[in-house]
Amino acid sequence: MSALSVHHIGYLVKKIEKATRTFLALGYRMEQDIVYDAFRKVNICFLVKDGCRIELVSPAAEDSVVSGLMKKYKNSPYHICYQTEDFDAAFAELTAGGFIAIDTPTPAPALGGRDVVFLTNADIGMIELIR
Ligand code: NI
């Protein structure tokens, strides 16, 4: 497997401004202010603490990509995102090794337009891979 390193933990929240304030009170600092992702109809912001990066994701419309997950999980972490030196190799290895891509690599405005793809696995659920 191409070496993977953790880029962020994706965290679903109902209200992103309130969630941000609460994370700041816990000692996180804002790495990037709230960005609207029109592809996915979500608001996203990044917070960091102790070398840990959290991505807050909040639905901005009824038909956002996370609206279904929100109903199921409420406010909760829901994916770990990994980066790698070789995205194409890692993506191929993951899909050959029990991970099923649930979308295709698509630019993420909140990540400077870098491509991301989500995959799911029977044992650990959803992960994200970033180019
Ligand atoms: Ni993410």
Boltz pocket constraint, residues with backbone or C-beta under 6 A from the ligand:
constraints:
  - pocket:
      binder: B
      contacts: [[A, 8], [A, 9], [A, 10], [A, 55], [A, 79], [A, 81], [A, 128]]
      max_distance: 6.0
